[in-house]
Amino acid sequence: MPKQDLTPPLSGLRVLDVSRMLAGPFCTALLADLGAEVIKVEAPGRGDDARHFAPFQGGESAYFMLINRGKKSVTLNLKDPRGLSAFNRLAETVDVVVENFRPGVAARLGVGYESLRGINPRLIYASISGFGQDGPLSQRPAYDIIAQAMSGLMSMTGAPDGPLTRVGESYGDLCAGLFASWGILAALQGRAKTGRGQHLDIAMTDSLFSMMVTALSLQLYGDEPPRRIGNRHPMSAPYDAYPAEDGHIIIASANDTIFARFSRAIGRPELASDPRFDSESRRAANEPVLRDIIAGWTGARSVAEAVAALDAAGVPAAPVLSVAEAVASEHVRTRGLLAAARHPVAGEIRLVRQPVQFSGAPRQDPAPAPTLGQHTDELLGDLLGADAVGTLRRDGVI
């Protein structure tokens, strides 16, 4: 059996993180999870706004700790020339810079791509914004709910007879952060061939739009545009949440073979040959009738009973878990999705591991998020010297 390589795959990669809140920090957390050294640059005093989001443990924001795990924190006032000079010294030493200012702000601060590529031509520079670095909407501020609205995602999320709604997590930010990390790794591969860095432009709205495969297939090629249909699938049935005695059950039948097994499992084998339900398209067209039949079966059983019966028949089914139930589930425990860490202020905390498991090395436990400026002396002292760092601290630059 080959010996395991215990070196994390991104060990040796150095990242300068000028981002805040969610999209950029999520991107850099994923890089830190895999061994990159991520240096988070924050303003003296307040730091990242995410540090002030409830709930708190030991005075530290849980939200901040979850998405800034494994990083180092340096405080720098970039509006002071000495702070900018120190930042540039750091930028000379890194492979990647990540920022999520509104387009143009980084350049005005003196930390834009054009400025930094002059001192580090191999730099991979990732800019995350709501609508991209150019285009008619580039200067508009954007939060997740705006990206969900402008991508088209929100228009088709919700019950058909109810109001539209945002997806229940900040997926505009998270998808942009995920695409940014993917783009950074691709750009690093390109740099290995050419020796040159590049500027990556990642937009939250673009990221959501590009992931709407089902909706865009209907819009671009179908007879009818996508619309709100609740938990249903627009092209498959049954594929929805159904009421049980003590909760809800998800049933997902994606082809005729599964539907035949489902029909037998609920004691109605004739449904598979019923002309209303004998094909995917006819089941979707007659979904309201089929829903009533299924709800009659699930409603007479507990969630556990219904799931067990469908599992035994080879029909994809699941209970709808609360977040608390998911956290406590055997799946989350066995897959090691949560890890313990010790924070210097908050004490014992739980963090979420990145989900990809690499066969060549054991999973690394994530390190805790840094306190504000925790690594300023360590990182700037190496570059500027202890006396210079002391002067910067005395003058409020750090």
Rosetta blueprint (number, residue, H / E / L):
1 M L
2 P L
3 K L
4 Q L
5 D L
6 L L
7 T L
8 P L
9 P L
10 L L
11 S L
12 G L
13 L L
14 R E
15 V E
16 L E
17 D E
18 V L
19 S L
20 R L
21 M L
22 L L
23 A H
24 G H
25 P H
26 F H
27 C H
28 T H
29 A H
30 L H
31 L H
32 A H
33 D H
34 L L
35 G L
36 A L
37 E E
38 V E
39 I E
40 K E
41 V E
42 E E
43 A L
44 P L
45 G L
46 R L
47 G L
48 D L
49 D H
50 A H
51 R H
52 H H
53 F L
54 A L
55 P L
56 F E
57 Q E
58 G L
59 G L
60 E E
61 S E
62 A H
63 Y H
64 F H
65 M H
66 L H
67 I H
68 N L
69 R L
70 G L
71 K E
72 K E
73 S E
74 V E
75 T E
76 L L
77 N L
78 L L
79 K L
80 D L
81 P H
82 R H
83 G H
84 L H
85 S H
86 A H
87 F H
88 N H
89 R H
90 L H
91 A H
92 E L
93 T L
94 V L
95 D L
96 V E
97 V E
98 V E
99 E E
100 N L
101 F L
102 R L
103 P L
104 G L
105 V H
106 A H
107 A H
108 R H
109 L H
110 G L
111 V L
112 G L
113 Y H
114 E H
115 S H
116 L H
117 R H
118 G L
119 I L
120 N L
121 P L
122 R L
123 L L
124 I E
125 Y E
126 A E
127 S E
128 I E
129 S E
130 G L
131 F L
132 G L
133 Q L
134 D L
135 G L
136 P L
137 L L
138 S L
139 Q L
140 R L
141 P L
142 A L
143 Y L
144 D H
145 I H
146 I H
147 A H
148 Q H
149 A H
150 M H
151 S H
152 G L
153 L L
154 M H
155 S H
156 M H
157 T L
158 G L
159 A L
160 P L
161 D L
162 G L
163 P L
164 L L
165 T L
166 R L
167 V L
168 G L
169 E L
170 S L
171 Y H
172 G H
173 D H
174 L H
175 C H
176 A H
177 G H
178 L H
179 F H
180 A H
181 S H
182 W H
183 G H
184 I H
185 L H
186 A H
187 A H
188 L H
189 Q H
190 G H
191 R H
192 A H
193 K H
194 T H
195 G L
196 R L
197 G L
198 Q E
199 H E
200 L E
201 D E
202 I E
203 A E
204 M H
205 T H
206 D H
207 S H
208 L H
209 F H
210 S H
211 M L
212 M L
213 V H
214 T H
215 A H
216 L H
217 S H
218 L H
219 Q H
220 L H
221 Y H
222 G L
223 D L
224 E L
225 P L
226 P L
227 R L
228 R L
229 I L
230 G L
231 N L
232 R L
233 H L
234 P L
235 M L
236 S L
237 A L
238 P L
239 Y E
240 D E
241 A E
242 Y E
243 P E
244 A E
245 E L
246 D L
247 G E
248 H E
249 I E
250 I E
251 I E
252 A E
253 S L
254 A L
255 N L
256 D H
257 T H
258 I H
259 F H
260 A H
261 R H
262 F H
263 S H
264 R H
265 A H
266 I L
267 G L
268 R L
269 P H
270 E H
271 L H
272 A H
273 S H
274 D L
275 P L
276 R L
277 F L
278 D L
279 S L
280 E H
281 S H
282 R H
283 R H
284 A H
285 A H
286 N L
287 E H
288 P H
289 V H
290 L H
291 R H
292 D H
293 I H
294 I H
295 A H
296 G H
297 W H
298 T H
299 G L
300 A L
301 R L
302 S L
303 V H
304 A H
305 E H
306 A H
307 V H
308 A H
309 A H
310 L H
311 D H
312 A H
313 A L
314 G L
315 V L
316 P L
317 A E
318 A E
319 P E
320 V L
321 L L
322 S L
323 V H
324 A H
325 E H
326 A H
327 V H
328 A L
329 S L
330 E H
331 H H
332 V H
333 R H
334 T H
335 R L
336 G L
337 L L
338 L E
339 A E
340 A E
341 A E
342 R E
343 H E
344 P L
345 V L
346 A L
347 G E
348 E E
349 I E
350 R E
351 L E
352 V E
353 R L
354 Q L
355 P L
356 V L
357 Q L
358 F L
359 S L
360 G L
361 A L
362 P L
363 R L
364 Q L
365 D L
366 P L
367 A L
368 P L
369 A L
370 P L
371 T L
372 L L
373 G L
374 Q L
375 H L
376 T H
377 D H
378 E H
379 L H
380 L H
381 G H
382 D H
383 L H
384 L H
385 G L
386 A H
387 D H
388 A H
389 V H
390 G H
391 T H
392 L H
393 R H
394 R H
395 D L
396 G L
397 V L
398 I L
